[in-house]
């Protein structure tokens, strides 16, 4: 028995030596580091790929001319100078309250339950252990990206169809256009948040969805500052339930959005009788571009949230 053990020991040393020669000692060092490091999650090659894409996008935001921001703010202040401060504050409070309740209606609807079930079914194709939305963050960045792109494409197409209907010039579609645009884009952010494991089922996540929506609605030249504010809050994010930051969402920039919406409606009314096909394309194209802008921003935010949380875990 003694000689058998000696022979087996010699064979083990030979196998180890051959492995070291073939694969290199660095692989064994890597195994040792992983063993000592325990269960700490490390970013994958795909994770770094998406982080680089986000960094490139952040640089594009930073490249917008600061002089344009000053001109924009100057004309915004001039345009709103006729409104007293108390009236502005009341309007903002009313809009905040309306947006919050509208968000709650959308999130607590039957449509939300059906969407949640579909998202979980999509996630279970990759990991059959997933049974709730919060567990979707256990998927890889590529898997989450695949699910998110499908949903984003759906909402952009939905926005185009709704805009095309408004572009027909029918009164019912035109009057409901703003509400429909709001519903489609809020819903798209809720879905993106759910995909990355952060469903809006707590005060903190509700406020985050609304703040992301507001930031995404801003002109490109103002999104840099809003993005930095969201990133500052993200640095302190630890899956909190209550929101401890400022709860004011709407500001003077909401009037810019309303102005664009009014101009779109005027153009549709003008062209719907003379050139109905053009007005349909105008309505569909405008809503598609707006939803593209919203979903791009929201997707970048929740991707960054997922990657930061993964890197810190």
C-alpha positions in Angstrom: 0.0 0.0 0.0 2.9 2.3 0.8 4.4 1.8 -2.7 1.0 2.5 -4.3 0.7 5.8 -2.5 4.2 6.7 -3.6 3.4 5.9 -7.2 0.1 8.0 -7.1 2.0 10.9 -5.6 4.6 10.8 -8.3 1.9 10.7 -11.0 0.2 13.7 -9.4 3.5 15.7 -9.5 4.0 14.8 -13.2 0.5 15.9 -14.1 1.0 19.2 -12.3 4.3 19.8 -14.0 2.8 19.0 -17.4 -0.1 21.3 -16.8 2.2 24.2 -15.7 4.3 23.7 -18.8 1.2 23.6 -21.1 -1.0 26.3 -19.7 1.5 28.5 -17.8 1.8 29.3 -14.1 -0.3 32.4 -14.5 -3.5 30.4 -14.8 -2.8 28.8 -11.5 -2.1 32.1 -9.9 -5.4 33.3 -11.3 -7.2 30.3 -9.8 -5.5 31.1 -6.4 -6.7 34.7 -6.5 -10.2 33.7 -7.3 -10.1 31.1 -4.5 -8.8 33.7 -2.0 -11.2 36.4 -3.2 -14.3 34.3 -2.4 -17.6 35.1 -4.1 -16.8 38.7 -5.1 -18.5 39.4 -8.5 -16.1 40.8 -11.1 -17.1 42.7 -14.3 -16.9 40.6 -17.5 -15.6 41.7 -20.9 -19.2 42.5 -21.9 -19.7 44.6 -18.8 -16.6 46.7 -19.7 -17.9 47.0 -23.3 -21.2 48.5 -22.1 -19.4 50.8 -19.7 -17.2 52.1 -22.5 -20.3 52.8 -24.6 -21.9 54.8 -21.7 -18.6 56.7 -21.3 -18.7 57.6 -25.0 -22.3 58.8 -24.7 -21.4 60.9 -21.6 -18.6 62.6 -23.6 -21.2 63.4 -26.4 -23.4 65.0 -23.7 -20.4 67.1 -22.5 -19.6 68.3 -26.0 -22.8 70.4 -26.4 -21.9 74.1 -26.4 -22.3 75.8 -23.0 -23.1 79.1 -24.8 -26.3 77.5 -26.2 -27.3 76.7 -22.6 -26.9 80.3 -21.6 -29.0 81.5 -24.5 -31.7 78.9 -23.8 -31.9 79.8 -20.2 -32.0 83.5 -21.0 -35.0 83.1 -23.3 -36.7 80.8 -20.9 -36.5 83.3 -18.1 -37.7 86.1 -20.5 -40.6 84.0 -21.7 -41.7 83.1 -18.1 -41.1 86.6 -16.6 -44.8 87.5 -16.9 -45.7 84.7 -14.4 -45.4 85.4 -10.7 -43.1 83.1 -8.7 -46.1 81.8 -6.6 -48.0 80.9 -9.8 -45.0 79.0 -11.2 -44.6 77.1 -7.9 -48.3 76.1 -7.9 -48.0 74.9 -11.6 -45.0 72.8 -10.8 -46.6 71.3 -7.7 -49.7 70.5 -9.7 -47.6 68.9 -12.5 -45.6 66.9 -9.9 -48.7 65.6 -8.3 -50.3 64.7 -11.6 -47.2 63.0 -12.9 -46.9 61.0 -9.6 -50.6 59.8 -9.8 -50.4 59.1 -13.5 -47.3 56.9 -12.8 -49.1 55.0 -10.0 -52.1 54.3 -12.3 -49.8 52.9 -15.0 -47.8 50.8 -12.6 -50.8 49.3 -10.8 -52.7 48.5 -14.0 -53.4 45.0 -15.3 -51.1 45.9 -18.2 -48.2 46.2 -15.8 -49.0 42.7 -14.3 -49.0 41.2 -17.8 -45.8 43.0 -18.8 -44.1 41.8 -15.6 -45.1 38.2 -16.3 -43.7 38.5 -19.9 -40.4 40.0 -18.6 -40.0 37.1 -16.1 -40.8 34.6 -18.8 -38.1 36.2 -21.0 -35.6 36.1 -18.1 -36.4 32.4 -17.4 -35.1 31.5 -20.8 -31.7 32.4 -19.5 -32.1 31.4 -15.9 -35.0 29.2 -14.8 -34.6 30.2 -11.1 -35.9 33.7 -11.7 -39.4 34.2 -10.3 -39.6 37.9 -9.6 -38.4 41.1 -11.3 -35.9 42.0 -8.6 -34.0 38.8 -9.5 -33.5 39.9 -13.1 -30.3 41.6 -12.1 -28.7 38.2 -11.7 -28.6 37.9 -15.6 -25.6 39.0 -17.6 -25.3 42.4 -19.2 -25.7 40.8 -22.7 -28.9 39.0 -21.6 -30.4 42.1 -20.1 -29.5 44.2 -23.1 -31.2 41.7 -25.4 -34.5 41.8 -23.4 -34.3 45.6 -23.1 -33.8 46.2 -26.8 -36.8 44.2 -27.6 -39.0 46.2 -25.2 -37.5 49.5 -26.4 -38.2 48.7 -30.0 -41.8 47.8 -29.1 -42.4 51.2 -27.4 -40.8 53.2 -30.2 -43.0 51.4 -32.7 -46.0 52.0 -30.4 -45.1 55.8 -30.2 -44.8 56.0 -34.0 -48.2 54.4 -34.5 -49.8 56.6 -31.9 -48.2 59.7 -33.5 -49.3 58.6 -37.0 -52.9 58.4 -35.6 -52.6 61.9 -34.2 -51.1 63.0 -37.6 -54.4 62.1 -39.3 -55.8 65.3 -37.8 -58.8 63.6 -36.1 -59.8 65.7 -33.0 -60.0 62.7 -30.6 -56.4 61.6 -31.4 -55.0 65.1 -31.3 -56.6 65.9 -27.9 -55.2 62.7 -26.4 -51.8 63.0 -28.0 -50.0 64.6 -25.0 -51.5 62.1 -22.6 -50.6 59.2 -24.8 -47.0 60.4 -25.3 -46.7 60.7 -21.5 -48.1 57.2 -20.9 -46.0 55.5 -23.5 -42.7 57.1 -22.3 -43.4 56.7 -18.6 -44.3 53.1 -19.2 -41.1 52.5 -21.2 -39.0 53.7 -18.3 -40.9 51.6 -15.9 -40.2 48.5 -18.1 -36.5 49.3 -18.5 -36.2 49.8 -14.7 -37.9 46.4 -14.2 -35.6 44.7 -16.7 -32.5 45.8 -14.7 -34.0 44.5 -11.4 -35.4 47.9 -10.1 -39.2 47.8 -10.5 -40.9 51.0 -9.3 -42.7 49.4 -6.3 -41.1 51.6 -3.6 -41.1 55.4 -3.0 -37.4 55.5 -3.9 -37.8 53.7 -7.2 -40.9 55.8 -8.1 -39.0 59.0 -7.6 -36.1 57.6 -9.6 -38.3 56.8 -12.6 -39.9 60.3 -12.5 -36.5 62.0 -12.2 -35.1 59.9 -15.1 -38.1 60.9 -17.2 -37.7 64.5 -16.4 -33.9 64.4 -17.2 -34.6 62.6 -20.4 -37.1 65.2 -21.5 -34.6 68.0 -21.2 -32.8 69.5 -24.3 -29.5 67.7 -25.0 -27.5 70.7 -23.8 -29.1 70.5 -20.3 -28.9 66.7 -19.9 -25.3 66.7 -18.8 -26.1 68.5 -15.5 -29.2 66.3 -14.9 -27.1 63.1 -15.6 -24.5 64.2 -13.0 -27.2 64.7 -10.4 -28.6 61.2 -11.1 -25.1 59.7 -10.9 -24.5 61.5 -7.6 -27.7 59.8 -6.2 -26.7 56.5 -7.7 -23.4 56.6 -5.8 -25.4 56.5 -2.6 -27.9 53.9 -3.8 -28.2 50.8 -1.7 -31.6 49.4 -2.6 -33.4 51.9 -0.3 -37.1 51.9 0.2 -37.8 55.6 1.0 -36.5 58.5 -1.0 -34.5 61.0 1.0 -33.6 63.6 -1.6 -35.6 66.5 -3.0 -39.0 65.5 -4.3 -39.5 68.4 -6.7 -39.4 67.1 -10.3 -40.9 69.6 -12.7 -39.3 73.0 -13.4 -39.4 75.8 -16.0 -38.1 73.3 -18.7 -41.6 71.7 -18.8 -42.8 74.7 -20.7 -40.3 74.0 -23.5 -41.8 70.5 -23.8 -45.3 71.9 -23.9 -44.3 74.5 -26.5 -42.9 71.7 -28.8 -46.1 69.7 -28.4 -48.2 72.8 -29.3 -46.0 73.5 -32.4 -46.4 69.9 -33.5 -50.2 70.0 -33.1 -50.4 73.3 -35.1 -48.3 71.8 -37.9 -50.5 68.7 -38.0 -53.7 70.7 -38.2 -52.1 72.8 -41.0 -50.9 69.9 -43.1 -53.7 67.3 -42.4 -56.0 68.8 -44.9 -53.4 69.8 -47.6 -51.1 66.8 -47.3 -52.5 64.1 -45.0 -49.7 61.7 -45.7 -47.1 64.3 -44.7 -49.0 65.1 -41.5 -49.2 61.4 -40.6 -45.4 61.0 -41.1 -44.8 64.2 -39.1 -46.9 63.0 -36.1 -45.4 59.5 -36.2 -41.8 60.7 -36.7 -42.0 63.3 -33.9 -43.3 60.9 -31.4 -40.8 58.2 -32.5 -37.9 60.6 -32.0 -39.1 61.7 -28.6 -39.5 58.2 -27.4 -36.1 57.3 -28.8 -34.6 60.1 -26.8 -36.4 59.1 -23.6 -35.5 55.4 -23.9 -31.9 56.0 -24.9 -31.4 58.1 -21.7 -33.3 55.8 -19.4 -31.5 52.7 -20.8 -28.1 54.2 -20.2 -29.1 55.1 -16.6 -30.4 51.7 -15.6 -27.5 50.0 -17.4 -25.1 52.2 -15.4 -27.0 51.4 -12.2 -26.8 47.6 -12.9 -23.0 47.7 -13.7 -22.2 49.9 -10.7 -24.1 47.7 -8.3 -22.5 44.6 -9.8 -19.0 46.2 -9.5 -19.5 47.1 -5.8 -21.0 43.8 -4.7 
